């Protein structure tokens, strides 16, 4: 099943992300897809705030991975630059550890992703209006979406 929400402002995007963050647990994996400027990093920053992270969160485009400490640790990955890479970068340690992982451009490492995860697609409409689709893979994420969208 897929869940949808349209937001009309950056503040509504932040509210949605923080609400999601309240339900996240150790080891959760979120994938984020969307065109440049769709709001992937804005969404991630708000999830981070919801996890109690006080450090400035920005896109790890050139470093691939940034890690932050909060109520739960956060791995923020931007795998855009890995498009044609066949290297094993130790995904298992990241995806099956204690941290919440948020992966931007996740389709580029699709074969390395855990089978259970929450896939989030962000569509840029006009101005600050965005459409979010949440596709849960696994019972845990199905329940999480049911709570978030009730």
Secondary structure as GFF3:
##gff-version 3
##sequence-region A 1 150
A	DSSP	beta_strand	2	7	.	.	.	ID=ss1
A	DSSP	alpha_helix	10	23	.	.	.	ID=ss2
A	DSSP	beta_strand	29	33	.	.	.	ID=ss3
A	DSSP	alpha_helix	40	50	.	.	.	ID=ss4
A	DSSP	beta_strand	65	68	.	.	.	ID=ss5
A	DSSP	beta_strand	74	78	.	.	.	ID=ss6
A	DSSP	three_ten_helix	80	82	.	.	.	ID=ss7
A	DSSP	alpha_helix	91	95	.	.	.	ID=ss8
A	DSSP	beta_strand	100	104	.	.	.	ID=ss9
A	DSSP	three_ten_helix	106	112	.	.	.	ID=ss10
A	DSSP	beta_strand	117	124	.	.	.	ID=ss11
A	DSSP	beta_strand	130	137	.	.	.	ID=ss12
A	DSSP	alpha_helix	139	148	.	.	.	ID=ss13
###
